[in-house]
């Protein structure tokens, strides 16, 4: 009987390696209080960005810092914004030991040719001053969420793993979020966050561009400064090029007479 029980125990599970999507927080300052403030400000501009995502804290940029890092404070700040800190990498021996004492696992350092790693899109997102958030997740399959009713102030729609199409007005104070593109075939007056999980190719389209805030892959721009006349209140698109957002008018396609092509 004891032998049978032991055999069952040995076959009740399997151990396999796994590759999981994580959010890597690239720490650029050892000041935990400043980190908490900057993170809170970033999340306030894009609520819903995190959804209990596992987090890896990257210490490479502060590896040579003399000041100690309060990992307990970092973990508390991250957990308060719906993330699950699980590991650290790239720190000095003293930093890694302090992180382990705070309950964080040690992860391997990033490979030198990280940009060539398969199956994951890497995106660096500026978080005000001393923090960057890097989302390292593969894009999910195609899909589209369609909303055909107006969104009032305080309402939020998130198209996870999909494009979002809104057929009615997005009011001031409302928010539309998508992992893919956002199309608003009406006035866009609230906040629009496309490429929420790092898709740098995502775009925002509206037939009447008047947003409070637009964001693609974590790079965002508020419209406290008036938009140019050629896009304000007009059909326009928002796209990301490098680290800069461009808001451009949607031009009518040029019609070419087939007889002119010889």
C-alpha positions in Angstrom: 0.0 0.0 0.0 2.8 2.4 0.9 4.6 1.6 -2.4 1.3 2.3 -4.4 0.8 5.6 -2.6 4.4 6.7 -3.3 4.0 5.8 -7.0 0.8 7.8 -7.2 2.5 10.7 -5.6 5.3 10.6 -8.1 2.8 10.7 -11.1 0.4 13.2 -9.8 2.2 16.1 -11.5 4.8 16.8 -14.2 7.6 19.4 -14.1 8.1 21.3 -17.4 9.8 24.5 -18.3 7.5 27.4 -19.3 7.8 30.8 -21.0 5.3 33.2 -19.5 4.5 36.9 -20.4 5.6 39.4 -17.8 5.9 43.1 -17.3 9.5 44.2 -16.7 9.9 47.3 -14.7 13.2 48.9 -15.5 14.3 50.7 -12.3 16.3 53.9 -13.0 16.4 55.2 -9.5 16.9 53.7 -6.1 14.4 56.1 -4.5 11.4 53.9 -3.7 9.2 56.9 -2.8 9.9 58.6 -6.1 9.2 55.3 -7.9 5.8 55.0 -6.2 4.9 58.6 -7.1 5.9 58.2 -10.7 4.1 54.9 -11.1 0.9 56.3 -9.6 1.0 59.2 -12.0 1.6 56.9 -15.0 -1.3 54.5 -14.0 -3.6 57.5 -13.4 -3.2 58.5 -17.0 -3.9 54.9 -18.3 -6.2 53.1 -15.8 -6.7 49.4 -16.6 -3.2 49.1 -18.0 -2.3 46.4 -15.5 -4.5 43.4 -14.7 -2.7 41.4 -12.1 0.3 41.0 -14.4 3.4 39.3 -13.1 6.3 41.7 -12.8 10.0 41.4 -13.1 12.1 44.2 -11.6 15.1 45.0 -13.8 18.0 46.5 -11.8 20.6 46.8 -14.6 20.4 50.6 -14.7 21.0 50.9 -11.0 23.4 48.1 -10.5 26.3 50.4 -9.5 24.2 52.7 -7.3 25.5 53.1 -3.7 22.1 53.8 -2.1 20.3 50.7 -1.0 16.9 49.7 -2.5 13.8 49.3 -0.3 12.4 46.3 -2.1 9.5 46.0 0.4 8.4 49.5 -0.6 8.8 48.7 -4.3 6.7 45.5 -4.0 4.0 47.3 -2.0 3.8 50.1 -4.7 3.6 47.6 -7.5 0.9 45.5 -5.8 -1.2 48.5 -5.1 -1.6 48.9 -8.9 -2.8 45.4 -9.7 0.6 43.8 -10.4 2.3 40.7 -8.9 6.0 41.3 -8.4 7.8 37.9 -8.6 11.4 38.4 -9.5 14.4 40.6 -10.1 17.4 40.5 -12.4 20.5 42.5 -13.3 21.4 43.8 -9.8 24.6 43.7 -7.8 25.2 40.8 -5.4 24.0 43.0 -2.5 20.9 44.1 -4.3 20.0 40.6 -5.4 20.4 39.3 -1.8 18.2 42.1 -0.5 15.6 41.3 -3.2 15.6 37.6 -2.2 15.2 38.6 1.4 12.1 40.5 0.3 10.7 37.3 -1.2 11.6 38.0 -4.9 13.2 35.3 -7.0 16.4 35.8 -9.0 15.8 35.7 -12.7 18.5 35.4 -15.4 19.9 38.6 -16.9 18.5 39.7 -20.3 20.3 38.2 -23.3 22.6 40.7 -25.1 20.7 40.2 -28.4 17.3 40.7 -26.7 15.8 42.5 -29.7 16.1 39.2 -31.7 14.3 37.1 -29.2 11.3 35.4 -30.7 7.6 35.5 -29.8 7.6 38.7 -27.8 7.3 42.3 -28.6 9.4 44.5 -26.3 8.3 48.1 -25.6 9.8 50.7 -23.3 7.3 53.1 -21.9 8.4 56.3 -20.2 6.9 56.8 -16.7 7.5 60.5 -16.1 11.0 60.7 -14.6 13.0 57.9 -13.3 11.0 54.7 -14.2 10.4 52.8 -17.4 7.8 50.1 -17.8 8.6 47.5 -20.4 5.8 45.2 -21.5 7.1 41.9 -22.8 4.1 40.0 -24.1 3.2 38.4 -27.4 0.2 39.8 -29.2 -2.9 37.7 -29.0 -5.0 36.6 -32.0 -7.1 39.0 -34.1 -10.5 40.1 -33.0 -12.8 43.1 -32.9 -15.1 44.5 -30.2 -17.9 46.8 -31.5 -19.7 49.3 -29.3 -22.8 51.0 -30.9 -23.9 53.1 -28.0 -22.5 56.5 -26.7 -20.0 56.3 -23.9 -20.7 58.7 -21.1 -18.3 60.3 -18.6 -17.0 57.6 -16.2 -17.6 54.7 -18.5 -14.8 52.5 -19.8 -14.5 49.9 -22.4 -11.4 47.6 -22.8 -11.0 45.4 -25.9 -8.5 42.8 -24.5 -6.6 41.2 -27.3 -8.7 42.9 -30.0 -9.4 46.1 -32.0 -12.2 48.4 -30.7 -14.8 50.0 -33.0 -17.0 52.6 -31.4 -20.0 53.7 -33.6 -21.1 56.6 -31.3 -19.6 59.5 -29.3 -17.0 58.9 -26.6 -17.8 61.7 -24.2 -15.4 63.8 -22.2 -14.4 61.7 -19.1 -15.1 58.3 -20.9 -12.3 55.9 -21.8 -11.7 53.4 -24.6 -8.8 51.0 -24.3 -7.7 48.3 -26.8 -4.8 46.0 -27.2 -5.1 46.7 -31.0 -6.4 49.6 -32.9 -9.2 52.0 -31.9 -11.7 53.3 -34.4 -14.3 55.9 -33.3 -16.8 56.8 -36.0 -18.1 59.8 -34.0 -16.5 62.5 -31.9 -13.7 61.3 -29.7 -13.7 63.6 -26.6 -12.5 61.2 -23.9 -9.4 59.2 -23.5 -8.2 56.6 -26.1 -5.5 54.1 -25.2 -4.5 51.8 -28.1 -1.8 49.1 -28.1 -2.4 48.8 -24.3 -0.2 45.7 -24.1 2.7 47.0 -26.1 1.6 46.9 -29.7 3.6 49.8 -31.3 1.8 49.3 -34.6 -1.6 50.1 -33.2 -3.4 53.3 -34.2 -6.3 55.5 -33.2 -8.8 56.8 -35.7 -11.7 59.1 -35.3 -14.0 61.0 -37.6 -13.9 63.9 -35.1 -10.6 64.1 -33.1 -11.1 66.0 -29.9 -9.6 63.8 -27.2 -8.6 64.4 -23.6 -5.7 62.0 -24.0 -4.4 59.6 -26.6 -1.9 56.8 -26.0 -0.2 54.1 -28.0 1.9 51.4 -26.4 2.2 53.5 -23.2 3.4 56.7 -25.0 0.8 59.3 -24.3 -0.1 62.8 -25.1 -2.7 65.0 -23.4 -4.5 67.7 -25.4 -4.3 70.5 -22.9 -2.5 72.3 -25.8 -4.9 72.8 -28.6 -4.6 70.5 -31.6 -3.6 71.9 -34.9 -6.5 73.2 -37.0 -6.1 70.5 -39.6 -6.9 67.7 -37.0 -9.0 69.4 -34.3 -12.6 68.3 -34.7 -11.7 66.6 -38.0 -11.1 63.1 -39.3 -7.6 62.2 -38.0 -5.4 59.3 -36.9 -2.8 58.9 -34.2 0.3 56.8 -34.8 3.5 56.1 -33.0 6.9 56.6 -34.6 9.8 55.8 -32.4 9.0 57.5 -29.1 6.8 60.2 -30.5 3.0 60.3 -31.2 1.8 61.9 -34.5 -1.7 63.2 -34.9 -2.5 63.5 -38.6 -5.5 64.3 -40.7 -7.1 61.5 -42.6 -6.8 62.4 -46.3 -9.3 61.3 -48.9 -7.8 58.6 -51.2 -6.6 59.9 -54.5 -8.7 58.5 -57.3 -6.8 57.5 -60.4 -8.4 57.1 -63.8 -7.4 53.7 -65.1 -6.9 55.2 -68.6 -4.0 57.3 -67.1 -2.1 54.1 -66.2 -0.4 52.8 -69.3 
